[in-house]
Amino acid sequence: MAAHWGWPNLLVVRPSLENAGRKLLNSEYVAGGETNEWKGSAELLVVLWLA
């Protein structure tokens, strides 16, 4: 999904959630075999001060 004016395209996470964020944004399928609707929808930003 391409970024659109007014649509968020950045997922901000603390370091402990980096792996979960990467899975969410990069996996083709989610648990149960369903298509991941969030794949490619945003960029991941890991922010240290959120730890």
Backbone torsions as a table, in degrees:
resi	resn	phi	psi	omega
1	MET	NA	127.3	179.6
2	ALA	-80.7	150.8	177.9
3	ALA	-66.4	143.0	-179.6
4	HIS	-130.6	146.2	179.4
5	TRP	-53.9	127.0	179.8
6	GLY	90.6	-11.2	178.8
7	TRP	-100.7	130.0	178.2
8	PRO	-67.5	140.7	178.5
9	ASN	-134.7	27.1	-179.2
10	LEU	-137.0	125.5	175.1
11	LEU	-103.2	115.2	-178.0
12	VAL	-101.5	124.6	-178.5
13	VAL	-134.9	159.0	172.2
14	ARG	-81.9	162.1	-175.7
15	PRO	-54.3	-35.9	-178.4
16	SER	-69.0	-14.0	179.2
17	LEU	-107.6	10.5	-178.4
18	GLU	-59.7	-46.7	-178.9
19	ASN	-62.7	-41.2	177.9
20	ALA	-63.3	-41.0	178.1
21	GLY	-63.8	-42.3	178.6
22	ARG	-63.9	-42.1	177.7
23	LYS	-60.9	-45.8	-178.6
24	LEU	-59.7	-41.9	-174.2
25	LEU	-89.6	-13.8	-174.5
26	ASN	-119.2	-17.7	-176.5
27	SER	-76.6	138.8	178.1
28	GLU	-72.2	-37.2	-177.1
29	TYR	-128.4	155.0	176.2
30	VAL	-105.9	175.9	178.2
31	ALA	-54.6	136.9	-177.9
32	GLY	95.1	-5.0	176.6
33	GLY	83.0	5.8	178.5
34	GLU	-76.2	154.5	176.9
35	THR	-67.2	137.5	179.5
36	ASN	-82.5	106.6	-177.5
37	GLU	-71.2	-13.7	-177.7
38	TRP	-96.1	-4.2	-178.7
39	LYS	-58.3	126.2	176.8
40	GLY	72.4	10.4	-175.0
41	SER	-84.4	-12.9	-176.6
42	ALA	-157.0	168.6	171.3
43	GLU	-99.7	151.4	-179.0
44	LEU	-96.8	132.0	175.3
45	LEU	-125.3	115.6	177.6
46	VAL	-95.3	122.0	-175.3
47	VAL	-113.4	115.6	-175.7
48	LEU	-62.2	-37.4	-175.7
49	TRP	-75.2	0.0	172.5
50	LEU	-86.8	-6.8	-178.1
51	ALA	-64.6	NA	NA
